[in-house]
Amino acid sequence: MSDTQQRIDELVKGNEVLLFMKGSASFPMCGFSGRAIQVLKACGVEPKAIKTVNVLDDAEIRHGIKEYSNWPTIPQLYIKGEFIGGSDIMMEMYESGELQKVING
């Protein structure tokens, strides 16, 4: 495992709710990342409880996370070490009530 993959793995396993995104929770730098934060807030997740990683600050993480998850886009949500998906999947899961169950389960 490369150093970057190791760093990503430690982040994923060390945080309850982790969002790899463009920008930060308080200042998203793309619409999809902003929507991901809004969905998490709508699920009742406290903004302080969301660990975010700004992929624009680290090119190695930006490319490495796509390899790590085998998912081509950002944002990417992980809950309790499990890859959930991007903003579209988050929205679908929120609308069905499934995301709330995963977060609170």
N, C-alpha and C positions, 0 to 999 in steps of 0.2 A: 504494500500500500504506500503510495507516495505521501510526502509530507502534507500536501494540500488535502488529499483524501483523508489522512489521519486527523487533520484539524477539523474538517467537516464532520467526520464521524464523532469526534469528541463534542462538538457543538450539538449535533443531533441527539446524542445520548445523554447530554448533560442539561438539557432544557425541556421543561414540560411542554411549552408551546413555543415553537421556533418558526420564524418566517424569514426565508431568504427573499429579499425584495430590492427594488430600486428606490433608494432614499431611506427615510426612517418613518416610524409610526406617526410622528408629529409632522413630518414633511415628506410624503410620498412623492417620488419623482416620475411616476407613470400612473395612468388610470387603473391598470390592473392591480398594481400594488396598493393603491388607495382603496380600491374595492375590497381587496383581501382584508385590510385593516378594518374597514367598516363592517364586514361580515363577522369578523371575530368580536368586535364590540357588540354587535347585535346579538351574538350568542352569549353575551354576559361576561366575556373575558375582560378583565381589567387591563387597560393599556400598559400598566407597569408590569403585568404578568407576561406580556408578549415580548419574548427575546427576538429582536430583529437583527439581521445581518445585511448591511448595505453592500450589495454586490458591485455597485459603482465605485466603491472605495478599494476593491481588491480584485484585480483581473483574474488571479489564480482561482479564487473562490467562485467568481462569476462563471468561469469555464468548468471548473471542477465539480460544481454542484450539479450541472447537467449530466456529467458522467456518473456521478455518485448515485443519482436517482434514476438515471436512464430516462430523463424527462427533459424535453428541449426548451422549455420556457420558464421564465421567472415572472411572478413570484412562485415559491414553492413552500408549502406548509407541512410541518412535521409536528405531530402530537404524540408525546410519550415515546419518542424514538421511531415512530411509524410515519412513512411518507403518506400524506393525504392527497395532495395534488395542487393544481394551480387555482387561480381565481374562479374559473368557470365551474370546476368540480366543487370548490368550496361553496359557491352560490347554489348549485343543485342540491348539495348535501344540506345546506342551511334551510332551503325551501321545503325539503322533505322531513326536516327535524333530525336527520341522521348526524349532522355535524355537532349539534348540541349534545347528543348522546355520547359521541366520541370524546368530546371535551370534558364532560362531566362524569364519564364512566370510569 
